[in-house]
Amino acid sequence: MADLAKCRAEIDEIDTKIIELYERRMAIVKEIAAYKIENSLPILDPSREAAMLEKNLSKVSNQDYKKYYPSVLLGFLKASKDMQKELLDEKKE
């Protein structure tokens, strides 16, 4: 059995990397929001989300983890849409 403290330290390192990638992702989402606002496009694009899920699920090689990935992606998508909505609402004011 692995040492719990060592495992938790490793999780902390991974979380730090995930946060860095999350911030990069959200910066790009801001650019996408600006484009959508400028071109009067809707925030939600269900076909894009479905394609992302299908494409990304195919990249999860560990079958034990695959069934959990949709909730991860949906969490990122919710955060992205929430921020886009907020930016759109600010633009309307």
SULUR-V97523 format. One record per residue. N is the residue number from 1. RES is the residue in one letter. SS is DSSP state (2 for helix, 1 for strand, 0 for the rest). OMEGA is omega in whole degrees, -180 to 180 (NA if undefined). Layout:
BEGIN
n:res:ss:omega
N:RES:SS:OMEGA
N:RES:SS:OMEGA
END
This chain:
BEGIN
n:res:ss:omega
1:M:0:-179
2:A:0:177
3:D:0:-176
4:L:2:-179
5:A:2:179
6:K:2:178
7:C:2:180
8:R:2:177
9:A:2:178
10:E:2:176
11:I:2:179
12:D:2:178
13:E:2:180
14:I:2:179
15:D:2:178
16:T:2:178
17:K:2:178
18:I:2:179
19:I:2:178
20:E:2:179
21:L:2:177
22:Y:2:180
23:E:2:176
24:R:2:-179
25:R:2:-177
26:M:2:176
27:A:2:177
28:I:2:177
29:V:2:177
30:K:2:178
31:E:2:178
32:I:2:179
33:A:2:179
34:A:2:178
35:Y:2:-179
36:K:2:179
37:I:2:-179
38:E:2:-176
39:N:0:178
40:S:0:178
41:L:0:179
42:P:0:177
43:I:0:-176
44:L:0:174
45:D:0:-175
46:P:2:-179
47:S:2:177
48:R:2:-180
49:E:2:179
50:A:2:179
51:A:2:178
52:M:2:-179
53:L:2:-180
54:E:2:-178
55:K:2:-177
56:N:2:176
57:L:2:-180
58:S:0:180
59:K:0:179
60:V:0:-174
61:S:0:-179
62:N:0:-176
63:Q:2:178
64:D:2:-177
65:Y:2:-173
66:K:2:-176
67:K:2:-180
68:Y:2:-175
69:Y:2:-180
70:P:2:180
71:S:2:177
72:V:2:-179
73:L:2:-179
74:L:2:176
75:G:2:177
76:F:2:-180
77:L:2:178
78:K:2:179
79:A:2:180
80:S:2:-179
81:K:2:178
82:D:2:180
83:M:2:178
84:Q:2:179
85:K:2:179
86:E:2:178
87:L:2:178
88:L:2:179
89:D:2:178
90:E:2:-179
91:K:2:-179
92:K:2:-176
93:E:0:NA
END
